[in-house]
Amino acid sequence: MASSLKLSSFLARLGIYRVSSEKQETLLKLMVLSTAAILSFSTRLFAVLRFESVIHEFDPYFNYRTTRFLTEEGFYNFHNWFDDRAWYPLGRIIGGTIYPGLMVTSAMFYHVLHFLNITIDIRNVCVFLAPLFSSLTVIVTYHLTKELKDTGAGLVAAAMISIVPGYISRSVAGSYDNEGIAIFCMLLTYYLWIKAVKTGSLFWSTFCALAYFYMVSSWGGYVFLINLIPMHVLALMLTGRFSHRIYVAYSTVYTIGTILSMQISFVGFQPVQSSEHMAAFGVFGLCQIHAFLDYLRSKLSTKQFETLFKLLAIVVGVAALIAGGVLTFMGKISPWTGRFYSLLDPSYAKNNIPIIASVSEHQPTAWSSFYFDLQLLVFLFPVGLYFCFSKLNDQNIFIILYGVTSIYFAGVMVRLMLVLAPVMCVLSGIAVSSVLSLYVRNLEYLDTTKAKKAKKMDPSYPVKGEIAGFVVLMMTFFLVTYTFHCTWVTSEAYSSPSIVLAASQHDGSRIIFDDFREAYYWLRQNTPEDAKVMSWWDYGYQITAMANRTILVDNNTWNNTHISRVGQAMSSPEDKAYEIMRELDVSYVLVIFGGLTGYASDDINKFLWMVRIGGSTEKGSHIKEADYFTPQGEFRVDREGSPVLLNCLMYKLCYYRFGQVYTEQGKPGGYDRVRNTEIGNKDFELNVLEEAYTTEHWIVRIYKVKDLENRGV
């Protein structure tokens, strides 16, 4: 009792009790939102605390390299940069082949901090940018959900998105990729669109267009956004909800947003030429027709209007079909891209474009991944949809469309789980807020005083208080388990950089495999500056960024023919591979091998994709995937394996001298710990290559291509 009096006097001294209840509520909201934003930033720092401030994965190394160039050379040189270190001998024009939003954002932070005399390396800006923007995403999610329902739902949604694994997977410290800022841009655009729809204001519509421009400059996923907003407008037309507010909002967003988006070199005229953008253009035309018809309706009689409407519908429909067909036939409107087709038909890429299907993040999503990345949100999502349908309005129609479309695309491609996670949090926030608001008010029936309980008793609902208490306790339990699940997934699954590997030993201690950086450092220090390195495309960005050496292919994967030549070299016997390597002026060959350590993401496990891509072009038509399997249809590296496989270049580069190595007690020499078998071809020598360097744990192996023999000697 004494302690509570002391606390009360302390709070009174601070003035907390003297402020109005409205100000106390505002202070509480601010505290919850600030805590969620801080939690969002801090929970993404596991990788930095366990390893160091290091860039993760593959694509982020290209982004880091280009950002460093931008800060050192300026925007003009950056925009006109021709990178001769990539795609030898073709090269790459950087300014016209990237979305520059991420790099420009980092460069601005870097220069502002230096202007304020806060010295920080550009690498650290890149490492911590995604966690910073995740905190901003928390704030935007709060405002978006608040516009859809109320403050309580906004706070719950903000807290949920701060730790949801589906978003954290792309925004941990060191994950310097476009998605790190793109989700913030996307939700900001949605928030401003809802404001524009509710007010019909040019002010909010213009800001929505500016947010859309930032989104376009940051990520190719803007195509989802520019199709969702027109879908929302079309749905409002079909349900009779189209109004002057919608006309002003969409016309402003489309015109300003399209003009601004065309200023991005990589986008260019796509907004008015590509099929992916035609839906937005079509809805814009429908808006003008709808507004014109509304004007005519006010000037004509009902009979005259019906006659004119039928005539206009036929004329405009036929004209649109003819114009679309002619422009498509003439090539003015480009067809859908392979990636877009693969979203509509998951089997399209596998059957027609193996380079797209070979990317792990382009695979269909397993059911377990939904629970792993979203947990409780999977079950709250339909509840949130129910409450949105029960109170249908313009903004709720938008979030329903967003939820339904995103859950479909997330099922088609695992990468798009990132787009689904925010709407899951928004709808789950609406669900939790609505359920708790419904039942918390019934807790008063739990009054233990018999007289009061008898007075409050509802004969038709005798256990109202008990049920309310049970629901509130269960919801609290589920939210606590959600927190524990998200923290565990973040810590164990999404906070391990691919450039530095870690494993647990029998005694529980951790062992670090730093073979990648070891190999790249060796390349940088021990090879000529003009050396050309051939590897599979996965490692191209890392080689150029860390080893500063010229590579043949990288993660941009824009030229399937060039990648196919590398696949053909890896799939061919030494003599045939040597011809391709001489053709491409290769100095060194780099392969990734996990047979010694048990690292499963090595080149042997990726080899069949090299075969498929290598055989997908005319020059590689002689490479058949079936030749690398046994007669029983098995892919084996032991004695039963296909002779074509056991004698190809990739097999020899990975297993050279491996037959002399003992990997496990009681196992023969050359026992592969990934494939769990003894390799079939041990005693061979390399004829056209020589081993240049193998890292400590054999994960990275580098070979030098021998020069042609001097026939004059």
C-alpha positions, -999 to +999 in steps of 0.1 A: +000+000+000+028+023+009+046+016-024+015+024-044+011+057-026+048+065-034+042+056-070+011+078-071+029+107-055+058+102-080+035+102-110+016+133-096+050+150-092+057+143-129+023+157-139+010+125-153-022+126-133-028+162-141-031+157-179-064+150-194-075+114-203-072+123-240-035+133-235-029+102-215-043+081-243-021+099-268+009+093-246+001+056-243-003+053-281+031+070-286+047+046-261+033+015-278+042+027-312+077+038-302+083+004-285+072-014-316+095+007-338+125+001-315+117-036-313+115-038-351+150-023-354+166-043-325+152-077-334+170-075-368+204-072-352+211-109-344+235-113-373+255-083-364+258-093-328+267-129-336+291-123-365+299-087-375+286-058-395+287-077-428+266-077-460+245-109-465+235-131-494+244-124-531+224-096-546+232-072-517+269-073-527+261-057-561+239-031-544+267-023-519+293-021-547+271+003-567+263+024-536+299+028-528+306+039-564+277+064-561+291+080-529+326+082-543+319+093-579+286+111-578+253+105-594+262+116-629+291+091-632+269+065-614+241+069-639+265+066-669+287+039-654+297+011-678+308-018-657+335-038-676+339-062-646+306-079-653+294-101-681+327-103-699+331-096-728+297-079-730+298-056-699+269-039-683+254-003-683+246+001-646+225+033-648+200+018-673+197-017-657+189-011-620+163+005-598+184+033-582+162+041-552+181+019-527+215+033-537+203+069-537+186+065-503+218+051-488+240+078-504+217+105-490+219+091-455+256+089-458+261+125-470+236+139-444+254+121-416+288+134-428+274+169-431+264+166-395+300+155-387+289+119-379+316+098-395+303+064-407+314+041-433+291+035-463+291-002-456+275+003-422+249+026-437+241-003-461+240-029-432+216-009-410+194+006-437+168-022-438+163-023-400+159+015-400+132+013-427+115-016-409+109+009-380+094+034-405+073+005-419+059+000-384+047+036-383+032+035-418+014+002-409-001+019-379-015+048-399-027+025-427-046+002-403-059+032-384-075+045-416-091+011-423-105+006-387-093+025-356-063+033-334-064+000-315-062-021-347-034+001-359-013-005-328-018-042-329-009-043-367+022-022-360+033-045-332+028-076-354+047-063-384+076-053-363+085-090-357+067-110-384+093-134-400+079-130-435+091-094-435+122-099-413+136-125-438+143-096-462+151-068-437+176-081-412+208-061-407+231-068-436+203-077-460+209-048-483+184-055-510+157-035-527+129-051-506+144-036-475+130-002-484+103-013-510+079-026-484+079+008-467+073+025-501+045+001-509+026+006-476+032+043-477+016+044-512-013+023-500-018+046-470-018+077-491-041+061-517-066+053-489-064+090-478-069+101-514-099+078-518-115+090-485-110+127-492-109+130-530-081+155-524-055+166-549-031+170-520-032+134-509-034+121-545-002+140-554+017+126-524+004+091-533+019+096-568+052+107-553+053+077-530+045+055-560+075+071-578+097+062-549+084+026-550+091+024-588+127+036-582+132+010-556+118-024-567+104-041-598+075-053-576+058-019-582+039-038-610+018-055-583+009-021-569+000-004-602-023-033-610-039-035-575-049+002-574-067+000-608-084-033-596-097-014-566-111+014-588-127-012-611-143-030-582-157+003-569-172+009-604-188-026-605-203-022-570-217+013-578-194+031-554-175+051-580-177+088-572-160+122-579-135+114-551-124+082-568-121+100-602-099+127-588-077+103-568-071+078-595-067+103-624-041+123-604-022+092-592-021+076-626-010+106-646+016+120-622+028+086-612+032+074-648+051+105-659+074+103-628+080+065-632+091+070-668+120+091-655+136+059-642+159+047-670+153+010-663+115+016-666+115+040-695+084+037-717+072+005-701+042+022-683+027+030-717+041+000-738+041-032-717+012-055-712+017-055-674+007-018-673-022-019-697-047-027-669-039+007-653-042+025-686-075+008-693-090+017-660-078+053-665-098+053-698-128+038-680-127+066-655-129+092-682-157+074-699-176+070-666-172+107-658-184+116-694-214+094-691-223+109-657-222+143-674-244+131-703-269+115-678-274+149-662-282+165-696-303+138-713-335+120-707-333+084-695-344+070-729-319+091-748-291+082-724-298+045-727-296+047-765-264+067-765-249+045-739-254+013-759-239+030-790-209+043-771-203+010-754-201-008-788-180+018-805-155+022-777-153-015-770-146-023-807-122+006-811-102-005-780-100-041-792-088-031-827-063-006-813-049-031-788-046-058-814-029-035-840-004-021-814+004-055-801+010-068-837+032-039-845+052-044-814+042-011-798+028-030-768+052-056-756+039-091-745+040-103-709+075-112-696+084-147-686+084-138-649+048-124-652+037-156-670+053-177-642+030-159-617-001-168-637+012-204-645+036-218-619+048-245-644+056-220-671+091-212-660+100-248-654+089-258-689+101-228-709+126-207-690+149-228-667+170-198-657+139-184-638+129-218-624+165-223-611+162-195-586+151-209-552+130-179-543+110-184-575+097-218-564+061-223-553+056-219-515+052-250-493+022-250-469+046-252-440+063-220-451+031-201-445+030-211-409+068-208-405+067-172-417+033-160-404+023-184-376-008-170-358-015-146-387-026-175-409-056-181-386-064-144-379-063-135-416-098-149-425-112-134-393-099-100-404-115-105-438-148-113-421-148-081-401-139-061-433-168-078-452-192-071-423-185-033-426-179-029-463-167+005-475-143+019-501-111+013-481-121-021-468-127-033-504-091-023-511-076-043-482-098-073-492-084-072-527-049-067-514-053-097-491-068-121-517-044-113-545-013-113-524-021-147-508-025-162-543+009-147-555+026-158-523+015-193-530+029-192-565+063-178-556+080-180-522+096-146-527+062-129-527+056-140-491+072-106-485+042-089-501+017-110-482+032-104-447+021-067-444-016-074-453-016-104-430-005-081-402-031-054-411-060-079-413-048-097-381-046-063-363-082-057-373-092-092-362-075-089-328-088-054-321-124-063-331-124-096-311-110-079-280-133-049-283-162-073-284-153-094-254-134-070-231-165-051-224-182-083-211-155-087-184-175-066-161-198-097-157-170-114-138-178-093-107-174-116-077-200-099-056-231-121-057-256-092-055-240-074-084-235-106-103-272-115-099-281-079-109-260-080-141-270-116-150-284-119-185-309-149-185-302-156-222-264-155-218-257-167-182-219-172-186-211-140-206-183-129-182-167-164-181-166-167-219-152-132-223-125-140-198-116-172-216-115-155-250-092-127-237-069-152-220-067-174-251-060-144-273-033-132-249-017-167-250-018-168-288-001-134-290+026-145-266+033-177-286+034-155-317+061-134-301+082-164-291+078-180-325+089-148-344+119-143-321+130-179-326+126-179-364+144-146-366+173-158-345+177-192-360+166-190-396+170-155-408+201-141-391+228-162-407+247-144-435+255-167-464+289-152-468+299-165-433+287-200-423+283-214-388+276-249-375+272-264-340+297-291-328+289-321-306+297-301-274+273-273-284+300-248-294+299-230-327+324-233-355+327-206-382+334-213-419+348-182-435+358-198-467+340-174-491+358-143-479+391-163-477+388-173-513+378-139-525+407-123-507+430-148-523+417-139-557+421-102-550+457-106-538+471-134-560+456-130-595+462-104-622+438-075-622+426-084-657+419-120-648+385-134-658+368-158-634+342-183-645+318-195-619+281-203-618+260-171-618+251-172-581+286-160-570+291-133-597+281-103-575+303-114-546+334-120-568+332-085-584+324-068-551+349-086-528+376-099-552+374-071-577+378-094-606+360-097-640+333-124-641+314-139-670+279-141-655+263-128-624+229-127-605+214-102-630+207-132-654+197-109-682+215-130-709+204-166-710+227-174-739+258-163-720+248-182-689+241-212-711+277-212-723+289-214-688+265-243-681+278-260-712+314-257-700+305-271-666+285-300-681+311-310-707+342-332-705+375-314-700+385-311-737+352-297-748+350-274-717+385-261-725+374-250-759+345-229-744+369-215-717+394-204-744+365-189-764+355-169-733+390-160-723+387-176-689+417-173-665+403-190-634+374-213-626+357-211-592+334-238-578+316-244-545+319-278-529+302-290-496+312-327-495+337-322-468+317-299-444+282-310-453+273-277-469+243-286-490+241-255-512+271-265-533+275-267-571+269-304-573+234-299-559+229-271-584+245-290-613+213-302-629+202-266-634+235-260-652+227-289-674+191-277-681+202-241-688+232-253-708+210-274-730+184-247-735+202-230-764+211-241-799+248-244-791+240-267-761+214-288-778+238-318-775+235-317-737+207-339-726+196-340-689+189-377-692+225-385-699+235-374-663+211-399-647+215-437-643+193-460-664+170-462-633+166-424-634+188-416-604+212-387-600+242-404-583+278-395-577+290-430-566+302-458-588+267-464-601+265-428-614+263-420-651+297-420-669+288-386-684+284-371-650+315-388-635+337-373-663+323-338-667+342-307-657+321-298-626+324-333-611+362-332-616+367-297-602+346-305-571+361-340-563+397-334-574+419-350-547+388-357-526+393-394-528+424-391-506+404-373-478+387-390-449+356-371-438+340-393-412+353-420-389+346-455-403+339-442-438+362-447-468+382-420-484+361-397-506+329-400-486+306-371-496+288-358-464+261-341-484+252-369-508+260-395-481+280-417-504+315-426-515+323-409-548+326-431-579+355-414-597+385-409-574+417-415-593+419-389-620+441-360-630+433-327-645+447-320-680+437-285-689+434-269-654+456-269-623+445-264-587+453-228-577+437-226-542+414-245-520+400-229-488+405-243-453+372-263-453+372-271-490+340-250-496+356-228-523+380-243-549+398-222-575+415-236-606+438-219-631+432-225-668+464-237-684+478-219-715+480-237-748+511-257-754+538-240-774+539-261-806+572-246-816+592-262-788 
